[in-house]
Amino acid sequence: MERLVSRVTRGRTPEDKLARLPLNHYQYPVGSIREVERLGLKLTLDLSDLVDWAIFFGLVDGGLERLYGHAQPNDVVIDVGANNGMVSMRLAQRVGVRGRVLSFEPHPGNFRRLEHNLSLNDLPHVSAFHLGLGEDSGQAAMLSVDKFNLGMHRIVPDRSDGAQPADTIELTTLDSVCERHGLDRLDWVKIDVEGYELKVLRGGLRALEELRPRLFVEVDDAHLRDQGDSADALLGELDRLGYGMVDAVTGTPVIPGVGEVPAHFDVVCTPASHRPDASSL
């Protein structure tokens, strides 16, 4: 029945009425493992996890689809917050074997899932690293927030909300990554790190100013505030760095200080040196 339902839901957004056909992910017990092939990629999925569940039933994220559409053959891409590896692998399909994807995931369990899914596929141009990116190199405690959404593991300074520490993780910086791997070119950086986005940017100022990659960044004001930052501060820093921003789903320009900032959205950021018209994004 699951596979039959997935044929109906495949290619639809989570907002589509037909996306309500499957059982919700949290109705599956943890460890509801399925071996599947989606979009030419083999994956091991746990249907109790929100992201795995969405992949299994073929639901699409409009913002990420826009990112995949703009990644080009031979591009060099860094995926910060790789989770189960699906985004890295989709990008690898786009950039091809002459391109390169560097995939970073600090959480031990998620990194095992990332490595396993990569092992199922012939993608030699993807390199996975058991590291997080931040403002400085060092260590941090990563917290488990929701067993039904493994992508929500995050570094939260205040642990009084009942979240439990998952593990001690290692952090490096975007600048260190570019130096260590000898990157003289960087086309895209995708950052989805549950409120740590501004710290990732601060740890990569040299790379952003010298290599001028395009960026795909999650903006969640509540998660950013947990880290002492805010959506306004993140968008303001991107503007200061000379990036034009559009909403990743709608393509609507995002101008810091103008209008109300949504609580949660993704932005595609293009440096002024090769900023296309918003309509093309």
MARTIZA-580406 format. One record per residue (C-alpha): residue number from 1; residue in one letter; y, x, z. Coordinates in nm, 2 decimals, padded with zeros to 4 digits. Each point is the difference from the previous one (the first is absolute). Last residue first. Example, Ala and Ser with C-alpha at 12.3 -4.5 7.8 and 13.67 -1.06 7.14 Angstrom:
MARTIZA-580406
+-----+------+--------+--------+--------+
: seq : type :     py :     px :     pz :
+-----+------+--------+--------+--------+
:   2 :    s : -00.11 :  01.37 :  00.71 :
:   1 :    a : -00.34 : -00.14 :  00.07 :
+-----+------+--------+--------+--------+
***
This chain:
MARTIZA-580406
+-----+------+--------+--------+--------+
: seq : type :     py :     px :     pz :
+-----+------+--------+--------+--------+
: 281 :    l :  03.27 :  01.60 : -01.00 :
: 280 :    s :  00.14 : -00.03 : -00.35 :
: 279 :    s :  00.25 : -00.27 :  00.11 :
: 278 :    a :  00.14 :  00.24 :  00.26 :
: 277 :    d :  00.13 :  00.22 : -00.28 :
: 276 :    p : -00.14 :  00.35 :  00.02 :
: 275 :    r :  00.11 :  00.27 :  00.25 :
: 274 :    h : -00.08 :  00.34 : -00.14 :
: 273 :    s :  00.24 :  00.23 :  00.20 :
: 272 :    a :  00.08 : -00.29 :  00.24 :
: 271 :    p : -00.34 :  00.03 :  00.16 :
: 270 :    t : -00.22 : -00.31 : -00.03 :
: 269 :    c : -00.13 : -00.19 :  00.30 :
: 268 :    v : -00.25 : -00.29 : -00.02 :
: 267 :    v :  00.03 : -00.20 :  00.32 :
: 266 :    d : -00.26 : -00.19 :  00.20 :
: 265 :    f :  00.07 : -00.30 :  00.22 :
: 264 :    h :  00.00 : -00.12 :  00.36 :
: 263 :    a :  00.27 : -00.15 :  00.22 :
: 262 :    p :  00.23 : -00.06 : -00.30 :
: 261 :    v :  00.34 :  00.18 :  00.01 :
: 260 :    e :  00.29 : -00.25 : -00.01 :
: 259 :    g :  00.27 :  00.07 : -00.25 :
: 258 :    v :  00.18 :  00.32 : -00.08 :
: 257 :    g : -00.01 :  00.29 :  00.24 :
: 256 :    p : -00.25 :  00.19 : -00.20 :
: 255 :    i : -00.04 : -00.13 : -00.36 :
: 254 :    v : -00.34 : -00.12 : -00.11 :
: 253 :    p : -00.01 : -00.09 : -00.36 :
: 252 :    t : -00.24 : -00.29 : -00.09 :
: 251 :    g : -00.32 :  00.12 : -00.18 :
: 250 :    t : -00.18 : -00.29 :  00.15 :
: 249 :    v : -00.31 :  00.16 :  00.14 :
: 248 :    a :  00.11 :  00.36 :  00.07 :
: 247 :    d :  00.34 : -00.11 :  00.12 :
: 246 :    v :  00.24 :  00.25 : -00.16 :
: 245 :    m :  00.15 :  00.32 :  00.12 :
: 244 :    g :  00.23 :  00.27 : -00.14 :
: 243 :    y : -00.05 :  00.34 :  00.16 :
: 242 :    g :  00.28 :  00.25 :  00.06 :
: 241 :    l : -00.12 :  00.15 :  00.32 :
: 240 :    r :  00.27 : -00.19 :  00.19 :
: 239 :    d : -00.14 : -00.33 : -00.15 :
: 238 :    l : -00.35 :  00.09 :  00.13 :
: 237 :    e :  00.15 :  00.08 :  00.34 :
: 236 :    g :  00.18 : -00.34 :  00.00 :
: 235 :    l : -00.32 : -00.18 : -00.09 :
: 234 :    l : -00.18 :  00.16 :  00.29 :
: 233 :    a :  00.29 : -00.06 :  00.25 :
: 232 :    d :  00.03 : -00.36 : -00.11 :
: 231 :    a : -00.37 : -00.06 :  00.04 :
: 230 :    s :  00.01 :  00.14 :  00.35 :
: 229 :    d : -00.08 :  00.32 :  00.20 :
: 228 :    g : -00.11 :  00.06 :  00.36 :
: 227 :    q : -00.37 :  00.01 : -00.09 :
: 226 :    d : -00.07 : -00.36 :  00.11 :
: 225 :    r :  00.32 : -00.09 : -00.19 :
: 224 :    l : -00.17 :  00.11 : -00.32 :
: 223 :    h : -00.30 : -00.23 :  00.07 :
: 222 :    a :  00.24 : -00.29 :  00.05 :
: 221 :    d :  00.21 :  00.08 : -00.30 :
: 220 :    d : -00.29 :  00.02 : -00.25 :
: 219 :    v :  00.09 :  00.19 : -00.32 :
: 218 :    e : -00.29 :  00.14 : -00.20 :
: 217 :    v :  00.10 :  00.28 : -00.23 :
: 216 :    f : -00.08 :  00.07 : -00.37 :
: 215 :    l :  00.19 :  00.31 : -00.10 :
: 214 :    r :  00.10 :  00.18 : -00.31 :
: 213 :    p : -00.01 :  00.38 :  00.03 :
: 212 :    r :  00.32 :  00.21 :  00.00 :
: 211 :    l : -00.16 :  00.34 :  00.01 :
: 210 :    e :  00.29 :  00.19 :  00.17 :
: 209 :    e :  00.16 : -00.27 :  00.22 :
: 208 :    l : -00.31 : -00.19 :  00.09 :
: 207 :    a : -00.20 :  00.32 :  00.06 :
: 206 :    r :  00.27 :  00.15 :  00.22 :
: 205 :    l :  00.04 : -00.33 :  00.19 :
: 204 :    g : -00.37 : -00.04 :  00.06 :
: 203 :    g : -00.04 : -00.02 :  00.38 :
: 202 :    r :  00.29 : -00.24 :  00.02 :
: 201 :    l : -00.17 : -00.22 : -00.25 :
: 200 :    v : -00.32 : -00.01 :  00.20 :
: 199 :    k :  00.21 : -00.09 :  00.31 :
: 198 :    l :  00.16 : -00.28 : -00.19 :
: 197 :    e : -00.34 : -00.14 : -00.09 :
: 196 :    y : -00.16 :  00.01 :  00.34 :
: 195 :    g :  00.02 : -00.38 :  00.04 :
: 194 :    e : -00.35 : -00.10 : -00.10 :
: 193 :    v : -00.08 :  00.30 : -00.23 :
: 192 :    d :  00.03 : -00.12 : -00.36 :
: 191 :    i :  00.16 :  00.28 : -00.20 :
: 190 :    k : -00.07 :  00.04 : -00.37 :
: 189 :    v :  00.14 :  00.32 : -00.15 :
: 188 :    w :  00.03 :  00.03 : -00.38 :
: 187 :    d :  00.08 :  00.26 : -00.26 :
: 186 :    l : -00.02 :  00.33 :  00.18 :
: 185 :    r :  00.04 :  00.33 : -00.18 :
: 184 :    d :  00.03 :  00.35 :  00.12 :
: 183 :    l : -00.29 : -00.06 :  00.24 :
: 182 :    g : -00.14 :  00.32 :  00.14 :
: 181 :    h : -00.26 : -00.18 :  00.21 :
: 180 :    r :  00.12 :  00.15 :  00.33 :
: 179 :    e :  00.37 : -00.04 : -00.10 :
: 178 :    c : -00.03 : -00.36 : -00.10 :
: 177 :    v : -00.21 : -00.08 :  00.31 :
: 176 :    s :  00.24 :  00.18 :  00.23 :
: 175 :    d :  00.30 : -00.20 : -00.14 :
: 174 :    l : -00.19 : -00.32 :  00.04 :
: 173 :    t : -00.06 :  00.08 :  00.37 :
: 172 :    t : -00.31 :  00.06 :  00.21 :
: 171 :    l : -00.16 : -00.21 :  00.27 :
: 170 :    e : -00.33 :  00.02 :  00.17 :
: 169 :    i : -00.15 : -00.30 :  00.18 :
: 168 :    t : -00.11 : -00.07 :  00.35 :
: 167 :    d : -00.21 : -00.31 :  00.01 :
: 166 :    a : -00.02 : -00.38 :  00.01 :
: 165 :    p :  00.23 : -00.07 :  00.29 :
: 164 :    q : -00.02 : -00.36 :  00.11 :
: 163 :    a :  00.26 : -00.27 : -00.07 :
: 162 :    g :  00.08 : -00.21 :  00.31 :
: 161 :    d :  00.38 : -00.03 : -00.07 :
: 160 :    s :  00.08 :  00.27 :  00.26 :
: 159 :    r : -00.08 :  00.29 : -00.24 :
: 158 :    d :  00.37 :  00.08 : -00.08 :
: 157 :    p :  00.01 :  00.30 : -00.23 :
: 156 :    v : -00.19 : -00.18 : -00.28 :
: 155 :    i : -00.18 :  00.21 : -00.26 :
: 154 :    r : -00.19 : -00.23 : -00.22 :
: 153 :    h : -00.33 : -00.16 : -00.09 :
: 152 :    m :  00.09 : -00.31 : -00.20 :
: 151 :    g : -00.21 :  00.09 : -00.31 :
: 150 :    l : -00.31 : -00.09 :  00.20 :
: 149 :    n :  00.09 : -00.37 :  00.00 :
: 148 :    f : -00.27 : -00.20 :  00.17 :
: 147 :    k : -00.03 :  00.25 :  00.29 :
: 146 :    d :  00.37 : -00.05 :  00.06 :
: 145 :    v :  00.23 :  00.25 :  00.17 :
: 144 :    s : -00.19 :  00.33 :  00.03 :
: 143 :    l :  00.25 :  00.26 :  00.12 :
: 142 :    m :  00.06 :  00.35 : -00.14 :
: 141 :    a :  00.09 :  00.27 :  00.25 :
: 140 :    a :  00.20 :  00.28 : -00.15 :
: 139 :    q : -00.04 :  00.37 : -00.09 :
: 138 :    g :  00.22 :  00.26 : -00.16 :
: 137 :    s :  00.20 :  00.06 : -00.32 :
: 136 :    d :  00.34 : -00.16 : -00.01 :
: 135 :    e :  00.17 : -00.31 : -00.15 :
: 134 :    g : -00.33 : -00.16 : -00.09 :
: 133 :    l : -00.31 :  00.01 : -00.22 :
: 132 :    g : -00.35 : -00.08 :  00.12 :
: 131 :    l : -00.30 :  00.21 : -00.06 :
: 130 :    h : -00.37 : -00.02 : -00.09 :
: 129 :    f :  00.07 :  00.10 : -00.36 :
: 128 :    a : -00.15 : -00.14 : -00.32 :
: 127 :    s :  00.03 :  00.16 : -00.34 :
: 126 :    v : -00.02 : -00.21 : -00.31 :
: 125 :    h : -00.03 :  00.18 : -00.34 :
: 124 :    p : -00.38 :  00.00 :  00.03 :
: 123 :    l : -00.02 : -00.37 : -00.03 :
: 122 :    d : -00.36 : -00.09 : -00.09 :
: 121 :    n : -00.06 : -00.29 :  00.24 :
: 120 :    l : -00.23 : -00.07 :  00.30 :
: 119 :    s :  00.12 :  00.31 :  00.18 :
: 118 :    l :  00.36 : -00.13 :  00.00 :
: 117 :    n : -00.12 : -00.31 :  00.18 :
: 116 :    h : -00.17 :  00.21 :  00.27 :
: 115 :    e :  00.30 :  00.23 :  00.04 :
: 114 :    l :  00.24 : -00.29 :  00.05 :
: 113 :    r : -00.24 : -00.18 :  00.24 :
: 112 :    r : -00.04 :  00.32 :  00.20 :
: 111 :    f :  00.38 :  00.03 :  00.00 :
: 110 :    n :  00.04 : -00.35 :  00.12 :
: 109 :    g : -00.22 :  00.07 :  00.30 :
: 108 :    p :  00.17 :  00.32 :  00.09 :
: 107 :    h :  00.36 : -00.13 : -00.04 :
: 106 :    p :  00.22 :  00.26 : -00.17 :
: 105 :    e : -00.01 : -00.10 : -00.37 :
: 104 :    f :  00.16 :  00.21 : -00.27 :
: 103 :    s : -00.09 : -00.01 : -00.37 :
: 102 :    l :  00.12 :  00.26 : -00.25 :
: 101 :    v : -00.04 : -00.15 : -00.35 :
: 100 :    r :  00.02 :  00.23 : -00.31 :
:  99 :    g :  00.04 : -00.05 : -00.37 :
:  98 :    r : -00.20 :  00.17 : -00.27 :
:  97 :    v : -00.30 : -00.21 :  00.10 :
:  96 :    g :  00.18 : -00.32 : -00.05 :
:  95 :    v :  00.34 : -00.12 :  00.14 :
:  94 :    r : -00.09 : -00.37 : -00.01 :
:  93 :    q : -00.36 :  00.01 :  00.12 :
:  92 :    a :  00.12 :  00.23 :  00.28 :
:  91 :    l :  00.26 : -00.25 :  00.10 :
:  90 :    r : -00.27 : -00.26 :  00.04 :
:  89 :    m : -00.21 :  00.25 :  00.20 :
:  88 :    s :  00.29 :  00.08 :  00.24 :
:  87 :    v :  00.07 : -00.37 :  00.05 :
:  86 :    m : -00.36 : -00.08 :  00.07 :
:  85 :    g : -00.05 :  00.29 :  00.24 :
:  84 :    n : -00.10 : -00.19 :  00.32 :
:  83 :    n :  00.33 :  00.08 :  00.18 :
:  82 :    a :  00.21 :  00.23 : -00.21 :
:  81 :    g :  00.30 :  00.03 :  00.23 :
:  80 :    v :  00.21 :  00.24 : -00.20 :
:  79 :    d : -00.12 :  00.00 : -00.37 :
:  78 :    i :  00.15 :  00.31 : -00.18 :
:  77 :    v :  00.01 : -00.02 : -00.38 :
:  76 :    v :  00.02 :  00.25 : -00.28 :
:  75 :    d :  00.02 : -00.17 : -00.34 :
:  74 :    n : -00.21 :  00.11 : -00.29 :
:  73 :    p : -00.04 : -00.35 : -00.14 :
:  72 :    q :  00.27 : -00.23 :  00.13 :
:  71 :    a :  00.05 : -00.21 :  00.32 :
:  70 :    h :  00.23 : -00.29 : -00.09 :
:  69 :    g : -00.26 : -00.27 : -00.02 :
:  68 :    y : -00.18 :  00.12 :  00.31 :
:  67 :    l :  00.33 : -00.04 :  00.19 :
:  66 :    r :  00.06 : -00.35 : -00.13 :
:  65 :    e : -00.35 : -00.10 :  00.10 :
:  64 :    l :  00.08 :  00.14 :  00.34 :
:  63 :    g :  00.29 : -00.24 :  00.03 :
:  62 :    g : -00.19 : -00.30 : -00.12 :
:  61 :    d : -00.28 :  00.05 :  00.24 :
:  60 :    v : -00.32 : -00.15 : -00.16 :
:  59 :    l : -00.29 : -00.20 :  00.13 :
:  58 :    g : -00.33 :  00.10 : -00.15 :
:  57 :    f : -00.22 : -00.17 :  00.27 :
:  56 :    f : -00.16 :  00.33 :  00.10 :
:  55 :    i :  00.34 :  00.18 : -00.01 :
:  54 :    a :  00.16 : -00.26 :  00.23 :
:  53 :    w : -00.29 :  00.02 :  00.24 :
:  52 :    d :  00.02 :  00.38 :  00.01 :
:  51 :    v :  00.37 : -00.02 :  00.08 :
:  50 :    l : -00.04 : -00.26 :  00.27 :
:  49 :    d : -00.30 :  00.16 :  00.17 :
:  48 :    s : -00.29 : -00.24 :  00.10 :
:  47 :    l : -00.13 :  00.02 : -00.36 :
:  46 :    d : -00.10 :  00.37 :  00.05 :
:  45 :    l :  00.00 :  00.17 : -00.34 :
:  44 :    t : -00.19 :  00.28 : -00.17 :
:  43 :    l :  00.16 :  00.07 : -00.33 :
:  42 :    k : -00.07 :  00.08 : -00.36 :
:  41 :    l :  00.29 :  00.01 : -00.24 :
:  40 :    g :  00.02 : -00.15 : -00.35 :
:  39 :    l :  00.25 : -00.27 :  00.10 :
:  38 :    r : -00.23 : -00.10 :  00.28 :
:  37 :    e : -00.36 :  00.10 :  00.06 :
:  36 :    v : -00.16 : -00.11 :  00.32 :
:  35 :    e : -00.21 :  00.09 :  00.30 :
:  34 :    r :  00.06 : -00.24 :  00.29 :
:  33 :    i :  00.00 :  00.06 :  00.37 :
:  32 :    s :  00.07 : -00.27 :  00.26 :
:  31 :    g :  00.03 :  00.26 :  00.27 :
:  30 :    v :  00.25 : -00.18 :  00.22 :
:  29 :    p : -00.10 : -00.37 :  00.00 :
:  28 :    y :  00.16 : -00.21 : -00.28 :
:  27 :    q :  00.23 : -00.28 :  00.11 :
:  26 :    y :  00.28 :  00.26 :  00.03 :
:  25 :    h :  00.00 :  00.04 : -00.37 :
:  24 :    n :  00.07 : -00.36 : -00.07 :
:  23 :    l : -00.28 : -00.19 : -00.17 :
:  22 :    p :  00.06 : -00.02 : -00.37 :
:  21 :    l :  00.17 : -00.29 : -00.18 :
:  20 :    r :  00.35 :  00.06 :  00.13 :
:  19 :    a :  00.08 :  00.24 : -00.29 :
:  18 :    l : -00.02 : -00.31 : -00.22 :
:  17 :    k :  00.33 : -00.12 :  00.14 :
:  16 :    d :  00.17 :  00.32 : -00.12 :
:  15 :    e :  00.20 :  00.18 :  00.27 :
:  14 :    p : -00.25 :  00.29 :  00.03 :
:  13 :    t :  00.06 :  00.07 : -00.37 :
:  12 :    r : -00.26 : -00.07 : -00.27 :
:  11 :    g : -00.19 :  00.25 : -00.22 :
:  10 :    r : -00.34 : -00.09 :  00.13 :
:   9 :    t :  00.00 : -00.33 :  00.20 :
:   8 :    v : -00.24 : -00.19 : -00.22 :
:   7 :    r : -00.24 :  00.28 : -00.07 :
:   6 :    s :  00.01 :  00.09 :  00.37 :
:   5 :    v : -00.12 : -00.35 :  00.09 :
:   4 :    l : -00.32 :  00.06 : -00.20 :
:   3 :    r : -00.05 :  00.34 :  00.17 :
:   2 :    e :  00.04 : -00.16 :  00.34 :
:   1 :    m : -00.24 : -00.28 : -00.08 :
+-----+------+--------+--------+--------+
***
